Amino acid sequence: MSHDDTPRSPSRRSLVAGLAATGGLAALLATPAAEAAADPLTRRLFVEDFRTTSDQQAWEDAVAACHALTGGAHLIASAPAYDFTAPIDLTGLTNVTIEGLGADATLLRADPAMSGSLSRIFKIGGSSDTRNITFRGLGFDGGMTSEPVGHARDGAQPRPFPSEGYLRTGIFAQGPLDPDTPALGEIDGITVDRCRFYGLEHLPVHVNGARNVVVRDTYFRRCKDVGFTFCHSVQFHHNRIEWSADNGVSLSRGCREVTCSGNTIAGSFFSGVFAGGFGDDIGPSHLAIVGNTVSDSGIGGIELTRGTCDTLVQGNVVEGVLRGVGTWNSDGNGPWYGVGIMISGMPLNHSSSFSSGDQGDYEQLAERNVIVGNLVRNAERCGILFHGTDHLTVLGNGVHNAGSEYYIDGVTPIPDDATYRNVGIGAFAPAAGSSTNTTIMTNQITDSRGGVMTYGIIPRQPSTGMIAGNVIEGAAQTTPEGFPAPVHSSASRPAASAFPPGSSIFDTTTNSPLWSDGSTWRDASGSPA
C-alpha cells in the first residue's frame, strides 16, 4: 500500500513545528563551523515539498531539483516511510546528501502493491560522472515476511518473501573501473552513513567500479553480502552485520586499497569477511582487515582466496566456523569449509578452488600476506589453512580447539591421516608444495578437548621458509619443534603415495620413523620399509 491510500504523513510545516518544539530542528539544521567549511553542501530540499501525487513522483521531482542546483544539495526525507515502484537514478549528481530523520524513523521500501520485485531504490551508473553522494539516516526494508531461525539462505533454509512488492537491493552503483563497463561515467565518492538494511533479498549495498567508497556505522540484518568489486579505495568501518544469507561483506575481485575495521559480523551463511576472487577474476590486493569480530560463520571466518595479495589480517577475533549449513553441510566439501582464516592462490583451472600440485598449477599465487595477532576459536576444520602462496607470514596468532572429532554424521571418527581437517595452522596437504617462503612463528595453538585437534602444525611442510617458536598444547601428535609425525602400526600405516616426498610417520611396530619418497616408505638408510 502506498502513502496515497493512507493518512498523509506530516506536512513540512507541521514537521518543522514539531521539530522546533523538541529541539530537533536545531539538531538537524545546525552544522559546526569546521564541518561547514569542509562540506560543499549548501542547499537543503525536502522531499515532501515536491509531492503532488505519490512517493515515487515526489522523489523523482526532488532529485530533478538537485540536478538543477549548483554547488550540491542536501535532500531531506521527512516522512516516516516511502513506497517506491521504480529505481531513483542519481547518475550525474555531485555533492548531494540524501538524509532521513534516522535509520529507524525514515523507511524506504518497495510498494507492496507493485507487481514483482523492485531491483533497487537508488542507482548510480550511466554516461555522466557522479561524485560525492552520501546516504545518511535512512532505513531500507526488503519486505521479508517473517524472521527465520538461525542461518538462512534461499534454496537451503529460505528467507520468506512475498510474491509481489519486495525489495532486492537498496543502493546500486556501476562504474568504469569494472572491465565490463569501461565506457560508463566516473563514480567518485559514495558514503553510506548510519543507515539500516533489513531483509533485502539481494545485496543491500552493491558497488562495482567506483572510487572512494565509505560504509560506516550501518546495520545490516538478513540481507545478502554487502558487496564491492573493482573498487579503488573502500573504507568499511564499524558496521554490524547479522545473519547474512551469503558472506557478511565481500571485498571482492578487482578491489584495491581497502580497509575493513571494527566491524561485528555474526551468523553469515558463508564467510564473515570474503576478500577473494570469483569465477575467472583474481582476488583483490592491498587490504587491511583489522580489529573485526566474526562469529558463527557457516563456512569461513576470513577468506583470502584466488590470488589475494598484499593484505594485512591483524587483531581479528574469529569465533566459531561451521563446515557448512543445512544442504551445504557435507564431508565432501572443499578444504575451505570450516576454516578460520584461509589464504590461497588462483588455480589454472578456474573451476576449482584448490590445486593438488605445485606452484606451476597456479595462475596467481597469494603473495605477501601477513596474518598476525588474530584469535581463532572453534573452527570445525582448521584454524589457519593455506595453499598456492608465496611470502606468507603467520605470526603471533592464537588458535584454540580447531577441528572436529567426528564427520558430519556425528558418529564416524575423523582419522589421524585426514591431515587438512583437524589442524591448528598449516598447508592444505595435497598442495603443500605450492607454498614457498612461509614463516610460521610464535603462535599459540591449543586444544582443551583431549586431542581432537590432531596436528598443531600440519606435517606437510612448506617447501621453504621458517617454522619456529610456536607453542602447541593438547594436540594429539606434537613434537617440540611443532612438526608432528603421524603414528601408525606397520599394518595400519597409509600408502606412501598419499604423502608428498619427505613426509614422515612413526611406525609403532618397528619403533622407527619412515619417510615417503612419493611412492614408497623408506627407513633412515633409504631402504624400502
C-alpha positions in Angstrom: 0.0 0.0 0.0 1.4 3.4 -0.9 1.0 6.6 1.1 -1.7 7.7 -1.4 -4.0 5.2 0.3 -3.2 6.0 3.9 -3.4 9.1 6.1 -0.8 11.7 4.9 2.4 12.0 6.7 3.1 15.3 8.4 3.5 18.4 6.2 6.8 20.2 6.1 5.2 23.0 8.1 3.9 20.7 10.9 7.1 18.7 10.9 9.2 21.8 11.3 7.0 23.0 14.1 7.2 19.7 15.8 11.0 19.6 15.4 11.3 23.1 16.7 9.2 22.3 19.8 11.5 19.4 20.7 14.8 21.0 19.7 15.1 18.6 16.8 15.2 21.3 14.2 18.3 22.8 15.6 20.0 19.4 15.7 19.0 18.8 12.1 20.0 22.1 10.6 22.9 23.1 12.7 26.3 22.5 11.2 29.6 23.1 13.2 31.8 25.7 11.7 34.6 23.3 11.0 32.3 20.9 9.2 30.6 23.7 7.3 34.0 24.8 5.9 34.7 21.3 4.6 31.2 20.4 3.5 30.2 21.7 0.0 26.5 21.0 0.5 24.8 24.4 0.6 21.2 23.9 -0.4 18.6 22.0 1.6 15.5 20.5 0.0 12.6 18.5 1.5 11.1 15.6 -0.5 7.7 16.5 0.9 7.8 19.9 -0.8 7.7 18.1 -4.2 4.7 15.8 -3.5 1.7 16.1 -5.8 0.6 12.5 -6.3 2.9 9.7 -4.9 6.1 8.9 -3.1 7.7 7.9 -6.4 6.8 11.2 -8.1 7.9 13.2 -5.1 11.3 11.6 -5.1 11.8 11.9 -8.8 10.9 15.6 -8.8 13.1 16.2 -5.7 16.1 14.6 -7.4 15.5 16.6 -10.6 15.7 19.7 -8.4 19.0 18.5 -7.0 20.3 18.3 -10.6 19.2 21.9 -11.2 21.2 23.3 -8.2 24.8 24.3 -8.4 27.1 23.6 -5.5 25.3 20.5 -4.4 22.2 19.8 -2.3 21.0 18.4 1.0 17.8 16.4 0.3 15.9 15.6 3.5 13.3 12.8 3.6 11.0 13.8 6.4 8.1 11.3 6.1 8.1 8.1 8.2 8.0 5.9 5.2 8.2 6.0 1.4 7.0 3.4 -1.1 8.8 3.0 -4.5 7.8 1.4 -7.7 10.9 2.2 -9.8 14.6 3.0 -9.0 15.6 6.6 -8.4 18.5 7.4 -10.7 21.2 9.6 -9.1 23.7 9.5 -12.0 25.2 12.8 -12.8 24.8 14.4 -9.3 27.6 16.0 -7.5 27.9 16.8 -3.8 24.5 15.6 -2.7 23.5 14.2 0.7 20.2 12.3 1.0 19.2 12.2 4.6 16.4 10.8 6.6 15.4 11.6 10.2 17.2 8.4 11.4 17.5 4.8 10.3 14.5 3.8 12.4 12.5 7.0 11.6 12.6 7.1 7.8 11.8 3.9 6.0 12.3 3.2 2.3 10.7 0.1 0.7 9.1 -1.3 -2.4 5.4 -0.5 -2.8 3.7 -3.7 -1.5 1.1 -3.3 -4.2 3.5 -3.3 -7.1 3.9 -6.3 -9.4 7.0 -8.3 -8.9 10.1 -7.1 -7.0 11.9 -3.7 -7.1 15.5 -4.2 -8.2 16.8 -1.3 -6.2 15.8 2.0 -4.7 18.9 4.1 -5.7 21.0 3.5 -8.7 24.2 5.3 -10.0 25.7 4.5 -13.3 25.4 6.0 -16.8 27.2 8.2 -19.2 27.6 11.1 -16.8 30.1 11.4 -13.9 28.8 11.2 -10.4 30.7 12.5 -7.4 30.2 12.7 -3.6 26.9 11.1 -2.9 26.0 10.5 0.8 23.2 8.4 2.2 22.6 9.1 5.9 20.0 8.1 8.5 17.8 6.0 6.1 16.2 2.7 6.8 15.7 0.2 3.9 13.1 -2.6 4.4 13.2 -5.5 1.9 9.7 -6.8 2.8 10.7 -10.2 4.3 7.5 -11.6 5.8 9.0 -13.2 8.9 12.3 -13.7 10.7 14.0 -17.1 10.1 15.7 -19.1 12.8 19.5 -19.3 12.6 21.4 -19.4 9.3 19.1 -18.9 6.3 19.6 -18.8 2.6 17.2 -19.0 -0.3 17.1 -22.6 -1.7 18.5 -24.1 1.5 16.9 -22.6 4.6 14.8 -19.9 2.9 14.1 -16.4 3.9 10.4 -15.8 3.4 9.4 -13.0 0.9 6.0 -12.2 -0.6 5.4 -13.0 -4.2 5.0 -9.3 -5.1 6.2 -6.0 -3.8 9.6 -6.7 -2.1 13.0 -5.0 -2.4 16.1 -6.7 -3.7 18.9 -4.0 -3.3 19.0 -0.7 -1.5 21.9 1.1 -3.3 23.5 0.0 -6.5 26.4 1.7 -8.4 28.1 0.6 -11.6 31.2 2.5 -12.7 34.0 2.3 -15.3 36.7 0.6 -13.2 34.7 -2.6 -13.8 36.3 -4.0 -17.0 32.9 -5.0 -18.3 31.7 -1.3 -18.2 34.6 0.9 -19.1 32.5 3.5 -21.0 30.4 4.5 -18.1 30.9 7.8 -16.3 33.2 8.0 -13.4 31.8 7.4 -9.9 34.0 9.0 -7.2 32.7 9.2 -3.7 29.8 7.2 -2.2 29.2 7.3 1.5 26.6 5.2 3.4 26.4 6.5 7.0 24.2 5.4 9.9 21.7 3.6 7.8 19.8 0.3 8.4 19.1 -2.5 5.9 16.7 -5.3 6.9 15.6 -8.3 5.0 16.6 -7.3 1.5 16.5 -10.2 -1.0 19.9 -9.4 -2.6 22.9 -7.3 -1.8 21.8 -4.3 0.3 24.7 -2.2 -0.9 26.3 -3.3 -4.2 29.1 -1.1 -5.7 31.1 -2.0 -8.7 33.9 0.0 -10.5 33.8 3.1 -8.2 36.4 5.1 -6.3 36.4 6.3 -2.7 33.5 4.3 -1.2 32.8 4.5 2.6 30.3 2.4 4.5 30.3 3.2 8.2 28.2 2.8 11.4 25.5 0.9 9.5 23.3 -2.1 10.4 22.6 -5.0 8.1 20.4 -7.9 9.0 19.0 -10.8 7.0 20.3 -9.5 3.7 23.0 -10.9 1.4 26.5 -9.7 1.5 27.5 -6.0 1.3 29.4 -6.2 -2.0 32.3 -4.4 -3.7 34.0 -5.4 -6.9 36.7 -3.4 -8.9 36.6 -0.5 -6.5 39.6 1.6 -5.6 39.7 2.9 -2.0 37.0 1.3 0.1 36.5 2.1 3.8 34.2 -0.4 5.6 34.2 0.6 9.3 32.2 0.0 12.5 29.3 -1.8 10.8 27.2 -4.6 12.3 26.1 -7.5 10.0 23.8 -10.2 11.3 22.6 -13.4 9.6 23.7 -12.6 6.1 22.4 -15.1 3.6 25.8 -15.0 1.9 29.1 -13.6 3.0 29.0 -10.9 5.6 30.9 -8.4 3.5 32.5 -9.2 0.1 35.6 -7.1 -0.7 35.9 -9.0 -4.0 37.7 -9.2 -7.3 39.5 -6.2 -8.6 39.3 -4.1 -5.4 42.4 -2.2 -4.2 43.2 -0.1 -1.2 40.6 -1.5 1.2 40.3 -1.0 4.9 37.9 -3.2 6.8 38.0 -2.5 10.5 36.0 -2.6 13.7 33.0 -4.5 12.3 30.9 -7.1 14.0 29.8 -9.8 11.7 27.6 -12.6 13.1 25.9 -15.7 11.6 26.9 -15.3 7.9 25.8 -18.2 5.8 29.2 -18.3 4.0 32.3 -16.4 5.2 32.2 -13.4 7.5 34.8 -11.4 5.5 35.3 -12.5 2.0 38.4 -10.9 0.3 38.8 -13.2 -2.7 38.4 -13.6 -6.4 35.4 -15.1 -8.1 35.0 -17.0 -11.3 37.8 -16.1 -13.7 38.8 -13.0 -11.8 41.7 -12.9 -9.4 41.3 -11.7 -5.8 41.8 -8.1 -4.5 45.0 -6.6 -3.3 46.3 -4.0 -0.7 43.8 -4.6 2.0 43.9 -4.1 5.8 41.4 -6.4 7.6 41.9 -5.3 11.2 40.0 -5.5 14.5 36.9 -7.2 13.4 34.8 -9.7 15.3 33.5 -12.6 13.2 31.3 -15.2 14.8 29.2 -18.3 13.9 30.0 -18.3 10.2 28.6 -21.1 8.2 31.7 -21.8 6.0 34.6 -19.5 6.7 35.8 -16.8 9.1 38.1 -14.6 6.9 38.8 -15.7 3.4 41.7 -14.5 1.2 41.3 -16.7 -1.8 42.0 -17.0 -5.6 45.2 -14.9 -5.5 44.6 -12.2 -3.0 47.8 -10.3 -2.4 49.4 -7.7 -0.2 46.9 -8.0 2.7 47.3 -7.5 6.4 44.9 -9.5 8.6 45.5 -8.4 12.2 43.8 -8.4 15.5 40.6 -10.1 14.5 38.6 -12.5 16.6 37.1 -15.4 14.7 34.8 -17.4 17.0 33.0 -20.5 15.6 33.1 -21.6 12.0 30.9 -24.5 10.7 31.6 -26.9 7.9 28.6 -25.7 6.0 24.9 -25.3 6.9 21.9 -27.5 6.0 22.2 -28.7 2.4 25.6 -27.1 2.2 26.8 -29.3 5.1 28.8 -32.2 3.6 32.0 -34.0 4.3 32.7 -33.8 0.6 33.0 -30.1 0.7 36.3 -28.5 -0.2 39.0 -27.6 2.3 37.8 -24.1 2.9 34.7 -25.2 4.7 35.2 -24.8 8.4 38.4 -22.7 8.3 39.0 -19.7 10.5 41.4 -17.9 8.1 42.0 -19.2 4.6 44.7 -18.0 2.2 45.1 -19.4 -1.3 46.1 -18.7 -4.9 44.2 -18.8 -8.1 44.5 -22.3 -9.8 45.0 -22.5 -13.5 41.7 -24.5 -13.5 39.3 -21.7 -12.6 36.5 -24.1 -11.9 38.4 -25.5 -8.9 39.1 -23.6 -5.7 42.3 -25.6 -5.0 45.1 -27.4 -6.7 46.8 -30.7 -5.9 50.1 -29.8 -7.4 52.9 -27.3 -7.1 53.1 -23.6 -7.9 53.1 -24.2 -11.6 49.5 -25.2 -11.3 48.5 -21.6 -10.2 47.8 -18.6 -12.4 48.3 -16.2 -9.5 49.8 -17.0 -6.1 48.5 -15.3 -3.0 51.6 -13.2 -2.3 52.9 -11.1 0.6 50.1 -11.6 3.0 50.6 -11.1 6.7 48.4 -12.9 9.3 49.3 -11.5 12.7 47.8 -11.4 16.2 44.4 -12.9 15.4 42.4 -15.2 17.7 40.7 -18.2 16.0 38.5 -20.4 18.2 36.3 -23.4 17.4 36.8 -23.6 13.6 35.5 -27.0 12.7 38.1 -27.9 10.2 41.3 -25.8 10.6 42.4 -22.6 12.3 44.6 -21.2 9.5 45.0 -23.0 6.2 46.8 -22.1 3.0 47.9 -23.2 -0.4 49.3 -21.5 -3.5 51.1 -18.9 -1.5 54.4 -17.1 -1.5 55.9 -14.9 1.3 53.2 -15.7 3.7 53.7 -14.6 7.3 51.7 -16.3 10.1 52.8 -14.6 13.3 51.6 -14.5 16.9 48.1 -15.9 16.4 46.1 -17.8 18.9 44.3 -20.9 17.6 42.1 -22.8 20.0 40.1 -26.0 19.5 40.4 -26.3 15.8 38.9 -29.3 14.1 36.1 -31.8 14.9 36.1 -35.2 16.5 33.5 -36.7 14.1 32.5 -36.4 10.5 29.2 -34.6 9.9 27.2 -37.7 10.7 28.3 -37.2 14.3 29.3 -40.8 14.6 32.2 -41.6 12.3 35.6 -40.5 13.9 37.8 -38.4 11.7 41.1 -40.4 11.2 44.5 -39.1 12.0 45.6 -39.0 8.4 42.8 -36.6 7.4 45.6 -34.0 7.5 43.8 -30.9 6.4 40.9 -31.4 8.8 41.9 -31.2 12.4 44.8 -28.8 12.2 45.8 -25.6 14.0 47.9 -24.0 11.3 49.2 -25.5 8.0 49.3 -26.0 4.3 46.5 -27.9 2.5 48.1 -31.3 2.3 47.6 -32.2 -1.4 49.1 -28.9 -2.4 51.8 -28.5 0.2 54.4 -27.9 -2.4 52.6 -24.9 -3.7 53.6 -22.7 -0.7 57.0 -21.1 -0.6 58.8 -18.6 1.7 56.4 -19.3 4.6 57.0 -18.0 8.1 55.0 -19.6 10.9 56.3 -18.3 14.3 55.3 -17.6 17.9 51.8 -18.8 17.5 49.8 -20.3 20.5 47.9 -23.5 19.3 45.8 -25.2 21.9 43.2 -27.9 22.3 41.2 -28.4 25.5 39.2 -31.4 24.3 41.7 -34.2 24.7 43.4 -34.3 21.4 40.6 -33.7 19.0 43.0 -31.4 17.1 45.3 -34.0 15.5 48.1 -31.6 14.5 49.1 -28.3 15.9 51.0 -27.5 12.7 50.3 -29.8 9.7 53.2 -32.1 8.8 53.2 -31.3 5.1 55.8 -28.6 5.5 56.0 -25.6 3.2 58.9 -26.2 0.8 60.8 -23.1 2.0 60.5 -20.8 5.0 60.7 -20.9 8.8 58.6 -22.5 11.5 59.8 -21.8 15.0 58.8 -20.7 18.4 55.3 -22.0 18.3 53.6 -23.3 21.4 51.4 -26.4 20.8 49.3 -27.8 23.7 46.7 -30.6 23.7 47.1 -31.7 20.1 47.1 -35.5 19.6 50.5 -35.5 17.9 53.2 -32.9 18.6 56.9 -32.6 18.6 58.9 -29.8 20.4 59.6 -28.2 17.0 56.0 -28.1 16.1 56.4 -30.7 13.4 54.0 -33.6 14.3 54.5 -37.0 12.7 51.5 -39.3 12.3 51.7 -42.5 14.3 50.7 -45.9 12.7 51.4 -49.5 13.1 53.0 -51.3 10.2 49.6 -52.9 9.4 47.7 -49.6 9.5 50.0 -47.1 8.0 48.6 -45.3 5.0 50.1 -45.6 1.5 53.2 -43.5 0.9 51.8 -42.2 -2.3 49.3 -40.2 -0.2 52.2 -38.1 1.2 54.5 -35.7 -0.5 58.1 -36.7 -0.7 59.9 -36.0 2.6 56.8 -36.5 4.8 57.4 -38.8 7.8 55.4 -41.1 10.0 56.3 -43.1 13.1 55.9 -46.9 12.8 54.9 -48.2 16.2 55.5 -51.8 15.2 59.2 -51.2 14.5 59.5 -48.1 16.7 61.2 -46.2 13.9 60.5 -43.2 11.7 59.8 -43.7 8.0 59.9 -41.2 5.1 57.9 -41.1 1.9 59.6 -40.7 -1.5 56.2 -40.1 -3.0 55.5 -43.8 -3.7 57.3 -45.9 -1.1 58.0 -45.7 2.7 61.8 -45.7 3.4 63.8 -46.0 6.6 66.7 -43.9 7.7 69.1 -45.8 5.5 66.9 -45.2 2.4 65.8 -48.8 2.1 62.1 -49.6 1.4 60.2 -50.4 4.6 
